[in-house]
Amino acid sequence: MELHRLHTSRDMYSFFMPIVAVFFSWGMALIVGCSNGTPAPSTAVTAPKPKLASNTRPKFVDATAAAGIHFAHINGGSGRFYYVETYGSGAAFIDYDSDGDEDLYLVNGAALPGFLERRVPKNVLYRNKGNGKFEDITEEVGVGDEGYGMGVCTGDYNNDGHVDLYVTNFGANVLYRNGSDGSFVDATETAGIGDERLSMSAAFADIDNDGDLDLYVSNNTDFTLENHKECRHGSIRVYCGPGQYKGASGIMYRNEGNETFADVTKEMGVYNDRCRQLGVVFGDYDADGDADLFVANDMTPNFLFRNEGGTQFSNIGLNSGVAFSPDGKPEAGMGTDFGDYDRDGLLDLVVCNFQWEHCRLLKNERGDVFKDQIHESKLDEPTFATLTFGTDFLDYDNDGYLDLFLANGHVEPNIEIIDRAGPSYAQRDQLFHNNGDGTFTDVSADSPGLAAAWVGRGAAAADYDNDGDIDLFVSNNNQRGLLLRNDGGNRHHWLAVRTVGTHSNRDGIGARIRVVAGELYQVEEVRSGSSYLSQNALRVHFGLGTHTRVNRVEIHWPSGVEQILEDVAADQFLTVQEPEKL
């Protein structure tokens, strides 16, 4: 994020130059050195028939209160403008009790010096009751971390069949091991992954394909309460920007197979302490069978770490075209996701940025090259005047093409005083429909749940009510969270796939799934953390349009096993187990 650079086009230079001067305290970007088979047994569950028969577009509605969710994020601020207050927080959909219903874990802040409220902020786990409602079971299961929370990701790191939780904090991070008895145990000390810096997004992935999950944790800056600085616009207090603090390297942890992890950051070639990391996503962009890593950096070049066979990563961000904007400038990379939006079988990238910086839609051109398509996709103008954090590819209408959801909100609560003709602090979230021809259309106005403005941060996607369409949860800074139920997305057909590894990690994270239904070809991967500070459901959702059957489901497991299912019925939740025999 940067407030000092509020323009990106030469045409707007003269208009925004006074505002640029106002925010120079956010500092200049430090770019030097930053570039540095036989089907296995499967089970199926058929969902209810479509609930809407009209020809109107699907819409998202605010179902938060109706679902029994009463979570409100607290940033712990008291008017002292601590740097960390404006960044959080995230959310995760997690089926912690393996009952087929997606539960919801929400990350909260904590008290900072001067915070006077009696209520102690803490993270919350809501159990999905299976009837469209949730219940708070935080105390019962022991996951109410009271640290200053930022992000969360999930994965079964010890392969015991029960998904675990990893929470990033401003302060010591926390690993919650799922005890399989309805409770969690704090396993941070044993695992050795309690980094105490300002950690942001994180994700599990099996980087060496040895059958257990490794972990990457992004870090932002060296900010502490002790080195807190005061920044102002004239007499108005503002948040200091990331340029006021030194960068910090992320950490790559290798799973040692005995419920402990080893720091292999330098060994794997991903150490860099000169950039400021925010968004993280793993994806096999070159389809060579190992997990590559994209890191969105704030005011500094983005990283694309190509996995070199599980023994080393190479940062090809600069040469691949993802490090800078097309005009060669580092941007305020925040939320990010991999997805094959153009259905050519290759994972593309989206990364979103600060106000007066477009989001970037990066088309995978093969050969380690990505081409920015923000203008061609018609996403340029509608993403220019927003400040975006949560970023998700999802097929909200089940037509077989990945649409795009963006959670928006400014970082500066006084922005409307400072710039009366410009941006607002609370901003409306956006939904873009993929037209199937490389372009997107803003359909946000169709959804009453997107009508209000919020200070959006993390966003997570899942079919929480098991009705065959993808819903959303958005975490808002210092505001209540927002559960957005998809009404009408299931008028088209769909297939949801849950992977269970045997030789591969138990969740099948990293498995590449290809679905063929008539002329419809789709590729997606089972993925841990993405978006911004958040985690989508591990169950992978495919829209099928008018197709009632799927010709082939092809799964390339991290172990190298290739598995094929043929003539699969649509409109079901399919659980696929990796074959025992290699």
Backbone hydrogen bonds, N-H to C=O, Kabsch-Sander energy under -0.5 kcal/mol:
donor,donor_aa,acceptor,acceptor_aa,energy
6,L,4,H,-0.7
12,M,9,S,-0.9
13,Y,10,R,-1.3
16,F,12,M,-2.2
17,M,13,Y,-1.4
20,V,16,F,-2.4
21,A,17,M,-1.9
22,V,18,P,-1.4
23,F,19,I,-1.4
24,F,21,A,-1.4
26,W,23,F,-2.1
27,G,24,F,-2.1
31,I,29,A,-1.0
34,C,31,I,-1.6
43,T,575,T,-1.6
45,V,573,F,-1.4
47,A,571,D,-1.1
59,K,487,D,-2.1
61,V,485,R,-2.4
63,A,61,V,-0.9
63,A,483,L,-2.7
64,T,483,L,-0.5
67,A,63,A,-2.0
68,G,65,A,-1.5
69,I,64,T,-2.2
70,H,68,G,-0.5
73,H,479,Q,-2.7
85,E,82,Y,-2.0
86,T,83,Y,-0.8
87,Y,84,V,-1.4
88,G,84,V,-0.5
89,S,150,M,-0.6
90,G,150,M,-1.4
92,A,105,Y,-2.5
93,F,535,Q,-1.9
94,I,92,A,-0.5
94,I,103,D,-1.9
96,Y,94,I,-1.7
98,S,95,D,-1.1
103,D,94,I,-1.2
103,D,101,D,-0.6
104,L,126,Y,-2.4
105,Y,92,A,-3.2
106,L,124,V,-3.0
107,V,90,G,-2.1
109,G,74,I,-0.7
112,L,76,G,-1.1
115,F,112,L,-2.5
123,N,145,D,-2.1
124,V,106,L,-2.3
126,Y,104,L,-3.2
126,Y,124,V,-0.5
127,R,125,L,-0.5
127,R,135,E,-3.1
129,K,127,R,-0.6
129,K,133,K,-2.8
134,F,67,A,-3.3
135,E,127,R,-1.9
137,I,125,L,-2.4
137,I,135,E,-0.6
141,V,137,I,-2.0
142,G,138,T,-1.7
143,V,138,T,-1.3
145,D,143,V,-1.8
148,Y,170,F,-0.6
149,G,108,N,-1.7
149,G,147,G,-1.5
150,M,168,T,-3.0
151,G,168,T,-0.6
152,V,533,L,-1.0
153,C,166,Y,-2.0
155,G,164,D,-1.6
157,Y,155,G,-1.6
159,N,156,D,-1.1
164,D,155,G,-1.0
165,L,176,Y,-2.3
166,Y,153,C,-2.6
167,V,174,V,-3.2
168,T,151,G,-2.3
170,F,148,Y,-2.7
171,G,169,N,-1.1
171,G,197,R,-1.7
173,N,195,D,-1.8
174,V,167,V,-2.5
176,Y,165,L,-3.2
176,Y,174,V,-0.5
177,R,175,L,-0.6
177,R,185,V,-3.2
179,G,177,R,-0.6
179,G,183,S,-2.7
184,F,141,V,-2.9
185,V,177,R,-2.6
187,A,175,L,-2.5
187,A,185,V,-0.8
188,T,175,L,-0.6
191,A,187,A,-2.5
192,G,188,T,-2.2
193,I,188,T,-1.2
195,D,193,I,-0.5
198,L,221,T,-0.7
199,S,169,N,-2.0
199,S,197,R,-1.4
200,M,218,S,-2.4
201,S,278,L,-1.4
203,A,216,Y,-2.1
205,A,214,D,-1.8
207,I,205,A,-1.3
209,N,206,D,-0.9
214,D,205,A,-2.5
215,L,253,Y,-2.4
216,Y,203,A,-2.6
217,V,251,I,-2.7
218,S,201,S,-2.7
220,N,198,L,-2.5
222,D,246,K,-1.9
228,H,225,L,-0.7
231,C,229,K,-0.5
231,C,238,V,-0.7
233,H,236,I,-3.2
234,G,232,R,-0.6
236,I,233,H,-2.3
238,V,231,C,-2.3
243,G,26,W,-1.5
244,Q,241,G,-2.0
245,Y,242,P,-1.7
248,A,220,N,-0.8
248,A,275,C,-1.5
251,I,217,V,-2.8
253,Y,215,L,-3.6
253,Y,251,I,-0.6
254,R,262,A,-3.1
256,E,260,T,-2.7
261,F,191,A,-2.2
262,A,254,R,-2.3
264,V,252,M,-2.6
264,V,262,A,-0.8
268,M,264,V,-2.7
269,G,266,K,-1.1
270,V,265,T,-2.2
271,Y,265,T,-0.6
277,Q,219,N,-1.8
277,Q,275,C,-0.6
278,L,296,A,-2.5
279,G,296,A,-0.8
281,V,294,F,-2.0
282,F,529,G,-0.5
283,G,292,D,-2.2
285,Y,283,G,-1.9
287,A,284,D,-1.3
292,D,283,G,-0.8
293,L,305,F,-2.4
294,F,281,V,-2.7
295,V,303,F,-2.3
296,A,279,G,-2.6
297,N,295,V,-0.6
298,D,276,R,-3.7
299,M,297,N,-0.7
299,M,331,E,-1.3
300,T,331,E,-0.5
302,N,323,A,-1.7
303,F,295,V,-2.3
305,F,293,L,-3.5
306,R,304,L,-0.8
306,R,314,S,-3.1
308,E,306,R,-0.5
308,E,312,Q,-3.3
309,G,307,N,-0.9
311,T,308,E,-0.7
313,F,268,M,-2.4
314,S,306,R,-2.2
316,I,304,L,-3.0
316,I,314,S,-1.0
320,S,316,I,-2.5
321,G,317,G,-0.9
321,G,318,L,-0.6
322,V,317,G,-1.6
323,A,317,G,-1.5
325,S,329,K,-2.9
328,G,325,S,-2.4
333,G,297,N,-1.7
333,G,331,E,-1.4
334,M,352,C,-2.4
335,G,388,T,-0.5
336,T,531,S,-2.3
337,D,350,V,-1.9
339,G,348,D,-2.1
340,D,523,V,-0.5
341,Y,339,G,-1.5
343,R,340,D,-1.0
348,D,339,G,-1.7
349,L,362,L,-2.5
350,V,337,D,-2.1
351,V,360,R,-2.1
352,C,335,G,-2.3
356,W,384,F,-3.1
357,E,354,F,-1.6
360,R,351,V,-3.2
361,L,359,C,-0.5
362,L,349,L,-3.2
362,L,360,R,-0.7
363,K,361,L,-0.7
363,K,371,K,-2.8
365,E,363,K,-0.6
365,E,369,V,-3.1
369,V,366,R,-0.7
370,F,320,S,-3.0
371,K,363,K,-2.5
373,Q,361,L,-3.6
377,S,373,Q,-2.6
378,K,375,H,-1.2
379,L,374,I,-1.5
380,D,374,I,-1.1
383,T,379,L,-0.9
383,T,380,D,-0.6
384,F,381,E,-1.2
385,A,381,E,-0.7
388,T,353,N,-1.9
388,T,386,T,-0.6
389,F,407,A,-2.8
390,G,457,R,-1.6
392,D,405,F,-2.3
394,L,403,D,-1.9
396,Y,394,L,-1.2
398,N,395,D,-0.8
403,D,394,L,-2.4
404,L,432,F,-2.2
405,F,392,D,-2.7
406,L,430,Q,-2.7
407,A,390,G,-2.6
408,N,406,L,-0.6
409,G,387,L,-2.6
410,H,425,Y,-2.9
415,I,412,E,-1.9
417,I,414,N,-1.3
418,I,414,N,-2.2
419,D,415,I,-3.0
422,G,419,D,-1.4
427,Q,408,N,-0.6
427,Q,454,W,-3.4
429,D,452,A,-0.5
430,Q,406,L,-2.5
432,F,404,L,-3.0
433,H,441,T,-3.3
435,N,433,H,-0.6
435,N,439,T,-2.7
440,F,377,S,-2.6
441,T,433,H,-2.2
443,V,431,L,-2.6
443,V,441,T,-0.6
444,S,431,L,-0.5
446,D,443,V,-1.7
447,S,444,S,-1.7
449,G,60,F,-2.8
450,L,447,S,-1.7
451,A,448,P,-1.4
454,W,427,Q,-2.4
456,G,408,N,-2.7
456,G,454,W,-1.0
457,R,475,S,-2.4
458,G,89,S,-2.0
460,A,473,F,-2.4
462,A,471,D,-1.9
464,Y,462,A,-1.4
466,N,463,D,-1.1
471,D,462,A,-2.5
472,L,484,L,-2.4
473,F,460,A,-2.5
474,V,482,L,-2.6
475,S,458,G,-2.8
477,N,455,V,-3.0
479,Q,476,N,-1.5
481,G,71,F,-2.1
482,L,474,V,-2.4
484,L,472,L,-3.2
484,L,482,L,-0.7
485,R,61,V,-2.5
485,R,483,L,-0.7
487,D,59,K,-3.3
487,D,485,R,-0.7
488,G,486,N,-0.7
491,R,488,G,-1.4
492,H,489,G,-0.9
493,H,545,G,-3.0
495,L,542,F,-2.3
496,A,572,Q,-2.2
497,V,540,V,-3.1
498,R,574,L,-3.2
500,V,576,V,-2.5
501,G,506,R,-2.1
508,G,505,N,-1.8
510,G,526,V,-2.5
511,A,508,G,-2.5
512,R,556,H,-2.5
513,I,511,A,-0.6
513,I,524,E,-3.5
514,R,512,R,-0.5
514,R,554,E,-3.3
515,V,513,I,-0.5
515,V,522,Q,-2.4
516,V,552,R,-2.7
517,A,515,V,-0.5
517,A,520,L,-2.7
520,L,517,A,-2.4
521,Y,519,E,-0.7
522,Q,515,V,-2.2
524,E,513,I,-2.3
526,V,511,A,-2.0
528,S,204,F,-0.6
530,S,534,S,-2.0
531,S,336,T,-1.8
534,S,530,S,-1.3
535,Q,91,A,-2.1
537,A,461,A,-2.4
540,V,497,V,-2.8
542,F,495,L,-2.8
544,L,493,H,-3.1
545,G,398,N,-2.7
545,G,493,H,-0.7
547,H,544,L,-2.0
550,V,568,V,-3.6
551,N,516,V,-1.4
551,N,549,R,-0.5
552,R,516,V,-1.8
553,V,565,L,-2.8
554,E,514,R,-3.2
555,I,553,V,-0.5
555,I,563,Q,-3.1
556,H,512,R,-2.9
556,H,554,E,-0.5
557,W,555,I,-0.8
557,W,561,V,-2.8
560,G,557,W,-2.3
563,Q,555,I,-2.5
565,L,553,V,-2.5
567,D,551,N,-2.0
568,V,550,V,-2.6
570,A,548,T,-2.4
571,D,494,W,-3.8
572,Q,494,W,-0.5
573,F,45,V,-2.7
574,L,496,A,-3.5
574,L,572,Q,-0.7
575,T,43,T,-2.9
575,T,573,F,-0.5
576,V,498,R,-3.0
576,V,574,L,-0.6
577,Q,41,P,-1.4
578,E,500,V,-2.8
